[in-house]
Amino acid sequence: MPELPEVETIKNQLTPILPFKIEAAVFSPLTKRMVKQMDFDPTNFTITKIRRHAKWLIFELSPYGYILSHLGMSGSWQMSHAPLAEKHGHIEFIDKSKAQFGVLTYIDPRRFGHFYLLTNENFKIKEDALPIDITSPDFDVDHIAEIFFKYPNKPIKPFLLDQKAFPGVGNYMASEICARAGILPTRLTGNIEADEIQKIKDAMNVVVNGAVETKGTTFSGGYRDANGDKGEGVKHLVVFYQNHCQMCLEEGIVTKVIKTIQGGRGTYHCPRHQK
Ligand SMILES: [Zn+2]
């Protein structure tokens, strides 16, 4: 599933092709279920900027309006020179004036992605309701402490997957954040000390930045970036899907990673690094 680093990667890759004038907008019949709100037809509007908030891509349009795109389980936006012969392509924007990357295609085999095409007014209402992004300066140690204080009885690792509290954190990231922060995945939020909250914040930065640098993390059959390529983020993982803790290996010590199931999701941790 595309998580925050993967959505950030797609944003970074699409940005150089802007401005993109939507001279033609083609929607497949299957997008009816995916387009949740369409205040206007985007034909002849220009995408001037793309930003990310949590796992939302926000396309700013000129002369007005916004497209909000959530990639769901398997969505991606891909740029190409010619229309893609892609059976899971659901939206196609075409800018004929471009010598290259004049086609922007939304591809989503599982079709859990969704869209809103909103006027400025309706966008503002939607944006104000979004939770604070974990990479925002407002998502600081105090903010995390406040969340833990409010929900003190949550095992930390599954709680990191709560999209209202930690928007954009996915399963692999949650295991990696706990590992790099040195915290056992089963620890309760109420028992996490102030210096450990700082370690969680630092670990979040390392995990997000590492994954963005390698253009996202692709597991079997999963996410593709805007060029249709797999991300290389798997190389950065220290415990997730690993037999041995990579942090221990760096110290010349071999420690077997322990796999457990928490809240129905696979959790990986290092018994030596995590207390
Ligand atoms: Zn270790």
Residues whose N, C-alpha, C, O or C-beta is under 5 A from the ligand:
A	BS01	ZN	C245 M247 C248 T255 C270 R272 H273
